Amino acid sequence: MMHRLIRFWVYGGFLAAFLLLGLMPVYCQFWSVALVLVFLQLPVYMLHQLEEHDDDRFRKFVNRVLGGGREILTESAVFVINVPGVWGVNLVSILLACSINLGFGLIGVYLTFVNGLVHVAQAIRMKCYNPGLITAILLFLPISGIALWAIHAKGKIQPAYDVMGLGVALVIHLAIVAHVVLRLRKAQEFLG
């Protein structure tokens, strides 16, 4: 069963996004606009993940383009990156923003923003589409940008929250890059 969850997680997330969006009028009715925008990072990410991972597009893209056909990104790694690494991080960000300080919402917001920038930078650098690019442009950059503005417009957000949010986003993305680079080196050593 775990293999099926690892293989097909993206479809559950896509459907869950619509469930979360549909329930928003009930549980977000007393939230500030800024907090609603923090919450939106999760379902928006789930919608993005369908474009990115349907039919295993992103993993195949990375393995073909960066790995030269070798498996440097596994299904298990994609699952860990996206379920605990995106859904879990956004869950913690939302809970902390609701219960402790709105500034913790910047963790999820910067995670979305940085990922959007990575997709755009990769497309510019490679001069081609990469899986997830369209939703990164149409959803990630506008919604995370508006969220950044709304959180700061709400006031009294210490710069340390920006540093923390951006730092968490960068660490997660750099960990993914490090994982891919290490797998690529191992594959090259095995062949060499």
Backbone torsions as a table, in degrees:
resi	resn	phi	psi	omega
1	MET	NA	-39.4	-178.5
2	MET	-60.5	-36.8	178.8
3	HIS	-60.4	-39.9	179.0
4	ARG	-68.2	-38.6	176.4
5	LEU	-62.9	-43.4	179.3
6	ILE	-64.2	-36.9	-176.2
7	ARG	-79.3	-34.4	-171.1
8	PHE	-118.9	17.8	-177.7
9	TRP	-54.7	-35.2	-172.6
10	VAL	-62.3	-33.0	-177.6
11	TYR	-73.4	-36.0	173.8
12	GLY	-64.9	-39.8	178.3
13	GLY	-64.8	-41.5	179.1
14	PHE	-60.5	-45.9	179.3
15	LEU	-68.1	-39.3	178.7
16	ALA	-62.3	-31.8	178.5
17	ALA	-59.2	-43.8	179.3
18	PHE	-68.3	-34.8	175.8
19	LEU	-64.5	-46.9	178.9
20	LEU	-61.9	-43.7	178.7
21	LEU	-64.9	-38.8	179.5
22	GLY	-67.4	-31.0	-179.8
23	LEU	-85.0	-11.0	-176.5
24	MET	-52.7	-42.4	-179.4
25	PRO	-59.5	-26.9	-179.1
26	VAL	-79.5	-53.3	-172.6
27	TYR	-96.4	-5.7	178.0
28	CYS	-107.7	5.0	-171.7
29	GLN	-62.3	-25.1	-178.6
30	PHE	-107.0	8.1	-179.1
31	TRP	-85.0	153.7	172.5
32	SER	-70.1	161.3	176.4
33	VAL	-58.2	-40.2	-179.8
34	ALA	-61.0	-43.2	-179.8
35	LEU	-69.3	-36.9	175.3
36	VAL	-61.2	-41.5	178.8
37	LEU	-66.4	-34.0	173.3
38	VAL	-62.0	-47.5	-179.8
39	PHE	-60.5	-40.1	-176.5
40	LEU	-61.3	-21.0	-179.9
41	GLN	-57.7	-35.7	-177.6
42	LEU	-69.7	-56.7	179.9
43	PRO	-64.6	-32.5	177.4
44	VAL	-64.7	-40.5	177.5
45	TYR	-63.1	-40.5	-179.9
46	MET	-63.9	-36.9	176.0
47	LEU	-66.6	-43.6	177.6
48	HIS	-58.9	-40.6	-176.1
49	GLN	-63.5	-26.5	176.6
50	LEU	-66.7	-46.5	177.1
51	GLU	-59.4	-40.1	-174.5
52	GLU	-74.1	-40.4	-168.4
53	HIS	-117.0	-3.3	175.4
54	ASP	-56.5	136.6	-178.4
55	ASP	56.4	26.2	174.7
56	ASP	62.2	29.6	-173.3
57	ARG	-57.2	-48.3	-174.4
58	PHE	-65.4	-45.4	-179.4
59	ARG	-62.2	-43.3	178.3
60	LYS	-63.7	-39.3	178.6
61	PHE	-61.9	-50.0	-179.3
62	VAL	-62.0	-45.7	-178.6
63	ASN	-65.4	-35.7	179.4
64	ARG	-75.2	-49.9	-172.5
65	VAL	-78.4	-47.3	-177.4
66	LEU	-91.3	-33.9	-176.3
67	GLY	-92.6	-4.4	-179.0
68	GLY	60.6	31.5	-179.8
69	GLY	96.1	-9.7	177.4
70	ARG	-85.7	151.5	-179.2
71	GLU	-82.6	95.7	177.2
72	ILE	-102.1	-13.5	174.7
73	LEU	-126.6	117.0	-176.5
74	THR	-93.8	164.8	175.4
75	GLU	-60.7	-39.4	179.6
76	SER	-63.7	-41.0	179.2
77	ALA	-64.6	-42.3	178.7
78	VAL	-60.8	-41.2	178.4
79	PHE	-61.9	-48.7	-178.6
80	VAL	-63.9	-42.5	179.5
81	ILE	-59.8	-43.2	-170.9
82	ASN	-91.9	-36.9	-177.5
83	VAL	-81.5	-67.8	175.8
84	PRO	-69.9	-37.3	-174.4
85	GLY	-71.9	-29.2	177.5
86	VAL	-109.7	-56.9	-178.4
87	TRP	-63.9	-44.6	-178.6
88	GLY	-65.6	-43.5	179.3
89	VAL	-64.7	-41.8	176.9
90	ASN	-65.0	-38.9	177.2
91	LEU	-59.1	-48.7	179.1
92	VAL	-62.1	-42.8	179.6
93	SER	-59.5	-46.0	-179.9
94	ILE	-64.3	-47.0	-178.3
95	LEU	-62.5	-43.0	179.2
96	LEU	-68.7	-37.5	178.2
97	ALA	-65.3	-35.7	179.4
98	CYS	-74.8	-37.9	-169.2
99	SER	-103.4	-24.6	-175.6
100	ILE	-117.4	-61.2	-177.7
101	ASN	-158.2	134.7	179.3
102	LEU	-54.3	-29.3	-179.7
103	GLY	-57.0	-29.4	177.3
104	PHE	-64.4	-21.0	176.5
105	GLY	-63.7	-20.1	178.8
106	LEU	-65.8	-18.7	176.5
107	ILE	-61.9	-53.7	179.6
108	GLY	-66.8	-37.6	-178.7
109	VAL	-65.3	-47.3	179.1
110	TYR	-67.7	-32.2	176.6
111	LEU	-59.6	-44.6	178.2
112	THR	-67.3	-46.9	-177.2
113	PHE	-61.1	-48.8	-179.5
114	VAL	-62.0	-42.8	179.2
115	ASN	-62.0	-41.2	176.4
116	GLY	-59.7	-44.8	178.2
117	LEU	-63.5	-38.8	178.8
118	VAL	-62.5	-43.8	178.5
119	HIS	-60.7	-45.7	-178.9
120	VAL	-66.1	-45.5	179.9
121	ALA	-61.5	-41.1	179.1
122	GLN	-64.4	-40.9	178.8
123	ALA	-64.1	-41.0	179.0
124	ILE	-66.2	-46.5	-177.8
125	ARG	-64.1	-43.4	-175.5
126	MET	-91.1	-10.7	-178.8
127	LYS	57.1	40.8	178.0
128	CYS	-157.1	164.7	175.4
129	TYR	-67.4	143.3	169.8
130	ASN	-125.6	146.5	-177.4
131	PRO	-58.7	119.7	-178.5
132	GLY	109.8	-8.3	-174.7
133	LEU	-61.9	-43.5	-175.0
134	ILE	-64.0	-47.9	179.4
135	THR	-72.1	-26.1	174.5
136	ALA	-62.5	-41.8	-179.1
137	ILE	-75.7	-46.5	-173.5
138	LEU	-80.2	-29.0	-176.9
139	LEU	-114.2	-54.4	-171.9
140	PHE	-60.3	-56.6	-173.9
141	LEU	-64.9	-45.7	178.5
142	PRO	-66.7	-45.0	-174.9
143	ILE	-71.3	-40.7	177.9
144	SER	-70.2	-36.1	176.9
145	GLY	-63.2	-44.2	177.3
146	ILE	-64.9	-38.7	178.9
147	ALA	-63.6	-43.2	177.3
148	LEU	-58.3	-46.2	179.2
149	TRP	-62.5	-47.2	-176.2
150	ALA	-64.1	-40.2	180.0
151	ILE	-64.5	-44.1	-179.9
152	HIS	-73.4	-31.3	177.4
153	ALA	-68.1	-27.9	178.1
154	LYS	-64.7	-28.0	173.2
155	GLY	95.6	161.0	172.8
156	LYS	59.9	31.5	173.9
157	ILE	-95.4	117.2	-179.4
158	GLN	-69.3	145.4	178.0
159	PRO	-55.8	-26.2	179.4
160	ALA	-59.2	-30.8	178.2
161	TYR	-69.3	-36.5	174.9
162	ASP	-65.2	-44.4	179.4
163	VAL	-60.8	-45.1	-179.6
164	MET	-64.2	-48.5	-178.3
165	GLY	-61.6	-47.9	178.6
166	LEU	-65.7	-38.7	179.1
167	GLY	-62.4	-45.4	178.8
168	VAL	-61.6	-45.4	-179.9
169	ALA	-60.5	-44.5	-179.4
170	LEU	-67.2	-41.2	179.0
171	VAL	-61.5	-43.7	179.4
172	ILE	-62.3	-47.3	-179.5
173	HIS	-67.1	-38.4	177.5
174	LEU	-68.2	-33.2	176.7
175	ALA	-64.8	-37.9	177.3
176	ILE	-64.8	-46.5	178.7
177	VAL	-60.5	-44.9	-179.9
178	ALA	-61.2	-41.9	178.5
179	HIS	-60.1	-47.1	-179.1
180	VAL	-64.3	-43.6	-179.3
181	VAL	-63.4	-43.8	178.9
182	LEU	-62.9	-42.6	178.6
183	ARG	-65.2	-38.0	178.8
184	LEU	-65.1	-43.9	178.4
185	ARG	-61.4	-43.1	178.8
186	LYS	-62.7	-40.8	179.2
187	ALA	-65.1	-39.7	179.8
188	GLN	-68.8	-38.9	177.9
189	GLU	-64.8	-38.8	-179.6
190	PHE	-63.3	-39.4	-179.8
191	LEU	-81.2	-28.8	-173.2
192	GLY	-87.7	NA	NA
